[in-house]
């Protein structure tokens, strides 16, 4: 399914009859509706960030629902797409935290290749209908991913922005890992604890303390 070590970690899922039926449902959705991201990008986060390479997890809720936006990574948009308000605020905090000048693109593929798993809880959405697939069952799959990461001996930083992402904290019980939580970067909540939370420097301080190469957060390099 993925083409890296996630296939081994998720073999129980891949081989289950329930998941096969679920994917038949998703395939049917692609046949009858306009669904984002493109089918080949549903599992982009896992393809770009192998299990063994995960240093950081940034949880999102569901893909962007506008045309040409979503490509399988939480908070990320395709090149040439206008920056969403939440991503603008993420870039603002990145500048305030580490002095990194915001990129002109919202494509966060570089972060994914650095070891940042940009994981949405729901991996598909109907065009112009936010959260339209949130009740289909994707959360069972993505919660399992969080549980598998929780089992890792190597420390991981879980960045949980907003109440939805913070609800996943119950699956992160391994004391080796670090949980960074704050308000969501949305314009509606960013001033209630997201701005000034310094998640990027805190992440790198934790990684360096555990002898792990820090993340180069500069998209422009």
QUIPE-V975406 format. One line per field, one symbol per residue. ss: DSSP state (H for helix, E for strand, C for the rest). psi: psi as a letter, one per 20 degrees, with the letter a starting at -180 (. if undefined). burial: + if it has 24 or more other C-alpha atoms within 12 Angstrom, else -. A space follows every 50 residues. Layout:
ss=???
psi=???
burial=???
This chain:
ss=CCCCCHHHHCHHHHCCHHHHHHHHHHHHHHHHCCEECCHHHCCHHHHHCC HHHCCEEEEECCCCCCCCCCCCCCCCCCCCCCCCHHHHHHHHHHHHHHCC CCCCCCCCHHHHHHCEEEEECCCCEECCECCCCCCCCHHHHHHHHHHHHH CCCCCCEEEEEHHHHHHHHHHCCCCCCEEEEECCCCCCCHHHCCCCCCHH HHHHHHHHHCCCCCCCCCCCC
psi=ggjaihhghjhhghjqhghghghhggghghhiroqqaqhijgkhghhhnq giiphqpoprfrqqjqpjfqkjppiqrqqipppqghhghghghgghgjjo pqqiqjokhgggiijoonoqhpirqppknqjhjhjhjhhhghhhgghhhh iphpqqpoooorhghhiihhinioihrpppqarqjqhiihikigpjilhg hgghggghhjkpprpoiohi.
burial=-----+--++--+---------+--+-------+++++--++++++++++ +++++++++++++++--+++++++++++----++-++++++++++-++-- -++-+++++++++++++++++++++++---++++-++++-++++++-+++ -+--++++++++-+++-++--+----++++++++++---+---+++++++ ++++-++------++++++--
